[in-house]
Amino acid sequence: MNKPICGLQWLIEDIAVFAETNRRFDIPVTTAIIKIRYFNDLKRMMSQNQMQLLLKLTTDSIKEKTRTNDITYLLNNEDPTWAILLYTDAKGAGIATSRIKDGFEKNVKANDSLSTMAISMIVGIASWDSSTMKTPYDLMNAGIHETQYDV
């Protein structure tokens, strides 16, 4: 079952494995970084129950819409940040994250406790490029950097 794995270190170790698979078999490797837009503002407006509900709903929305061979990680609890490692190119990751965003939006709207708030996701997508990326951190940081451009 595709459940989120806590830990930056596991993501970094798995990126190394995925990058080696990319090198050996020419299979595209992409990461999607997911955050909650305006999280700090939402945190000030929400109760602790609503906050826990939002985090669970986000994780569940990601799990519902990813394949079993896509690995999901929870990277940061303070500024909730998820990462997904996928064997696909940026276009395929865009399709996958669109499904996740749509599912998330539907789940938020269906929840009485959250539906009145303006809650949305930010997604950054980056693909492994062995000519410019030398360490697993390069892929992760590229995905995080791309979250700045999701409008």
C-alpha distance (Angstrom), angle and dihedral (degrees) to the residues before:
residue distance angle dihedral
M1 . . .
N2 3.78 . .
K3 3.82 104.2 .
P4 3.81 126.2 161.8
I5 3.76 114.3 -96.1
C6 3.76 115.8 -146.3
G7 3.72 116.6 -132.8
L8 3.71 144.9 68.9
Q9 3.80 91.4 -138.9
W10 3.81 92.4 60.4
L11 3.80 90.6 50.3
I12 3.79 91.2 51.8
E13 3.81 92.0 48.0
D14 3.80 91.7 48.5
I15 3.81 93.4 47.2
A16 3.81 87.2 57.2
V17 3.82 89.8 54.2
F18 3.81 92.8 45.1
A19 3.83 91.0 47.6
E20 3.80 90.8 52.1
T21 3.81 89.5 49.9
N22 3.80 87.5 51.0
R23 3.80 90.9 51.7
R24 3.80 96.0 45.9
F25 3.80 100.9 39.4
D26 3.81 103.7 19.9
I27 3.81 92.1 -121.8
P28 3.82 112.6 154.8
V29 3.80 116.7 -114.5
T30 3.78 122.8 -160.9
T31 3.77 136.4 170.9
A32 3.77 127.4 -150.5
I33 3.79 117.7 -157.9
I34 3.80 114.5 -157.4
K35 3.78 127.8 -165.1
I36 3.80 135.7 164.4
R37 3.80 111.3 -106.3
Y38 3.83 113.7 -117.8
F39 3.79 91.0 1.9
N40 3.82 95.5 162.6
D41 3.80 91.6 52.4
L42 3.81 91.5 47.3
K43 3.80 90.7 48.5
R44 3.81 90.7 59.0
M45 3.82 91.6 50.9
M46 3.81 98.8 43.6
S47 3.76 133.1 79.0
Q48 3.79 118.8 -123.2
N49 3.81 88.7 -104.6
Q50 3.80 92.3 52.8
M51 3.80 90.6 47.8
Q52 3.81 92.6 52.0
L53 3.79 89.8 45.9
L54 3.81 91.5 51.4
L55 3.81 92.6 50.7
K56 3.80 92.4 48.2
L57 3.80 91.7 45.3
T58 3.81 90.5 51.0
T59 3.80 93.1 50.0
D60 3.80 91.7 45.8
S61 3.82 91.6 48.6
I62 3.80 90.5 53.1
K63 3.80 92.8 47.4
E64 3.82 93.0 47.5
K65 3.80 93.5 55.5
T66 3.81 103.8 39.7
R67 3.79 129.8 85.0
T68 3.78 121.7 -110.8
N69 3.82 91.8 -108.4
D70 3.82 92.6 52.9
I71 3.79 109.1 95.2
T72 3.81 119.6 -144.4
Y73 3.81 124.0 -157.9
L74 3.79 131.8 -173.1
L75 3.81 102.2 -140.6
N76 3.78 103.1 176.1
N77 3.80 133.0 19.8
E78 3.82 97.6 -172.9
D79 3.80 94.7 55.2
P80 3.80 97.2 18.9
T81 3.78 108.6 -125.4
W82 3.78 126.4 170.5
A83 3.80 127.7 -169.8
I84 3.78 127.8 -161.0
L85 3.81 123.2 -163.2
L86 3.79 112.7 -151.9
Y87 3.78 136.2 -178.4
T88 3.80 93.8 -133.8
D89 3.78 141.3 85.3
A90 3.81 125.6 -97.6
K91 3.81 91.6 -89.2
G92 3.82 91.8 54.3
A93 3.81 90.7 46.2
G94 3.80 88.5 51.0
I95 3.79 90.0 55.1
A96 3.81 91.3 47.5
T97 3.80 93.7 48.3
S98 3.81 91.4 47.1
R99 3.82 87.8 56.7
I100 3.82 89.4 48.6
K101 3.81 92.9 48.8
D102 3.82 91.9 47.9
G103 3.80 91.9 48.6
F104 3.80 91.1 46.4
E105 3.80 91.9 50.4
K106 3.82 91.5 49.8
N107 3.81 91.8 47.6
V108 3.83 91.9 49.9
K109 3.82 92.0 48.5
A110 3.81 90.9 48.7
N111 3.80 92.3 53.3
D112 3.82 113.9 87.7
S113 3.79 92.6 -155.7
L114 3.83 95.4 53.1
S115 3.81 106.1 25.4
T116 3.82 95.8 90.8
M117 3.82 93.4 58.2
A118 3.80 128.3 83.2
I119 3.80 98.0 -116.0
S120 3.80 123.0 163.8
M121 3.80 141.6 152.0
I122 3.77 131.2 -110.3
V123 3.81 115.5 -148.5
G124 3.78 130.6 -168.5
I125 3.80 121.0 -171.7
A126 3.79 127.0 -163.6
S127 3.80 131.2 169.3
W128 3.78 126.7 -147.5
D129 3.80 111.6 -99.8
S130 3.79 112.3 -176.4
S131 3.80 92.1 -164.9
T132 3.82 93.1 61.3
M133 3.81 103.7 19.7
K134 3.78 119.7 71.7
T135 3.82 104.2 166.4
P136 3.82 135.0 32.7
Y137 3.79 88.2 -110.3
D138 3.81 88.5 65.7
L139 3.81 91.5 63.6
M140 3.79 94.3 44.0
N141 3.81 92.6 47.2
A142 3.80 91.6 47.4
G143 3.81 89.7 54.7
I144 3.81 92.0 47.6
H145 3.81 89.7 48.3
E146 3.81 90.2 52.7
T147 3.83 91.1 57.6
Q148 3.83 86.3 72.8
Y149 3.81 89.5 66.7
D150 3.82 100.3 47.5
V151 3.78 105.9 110.6
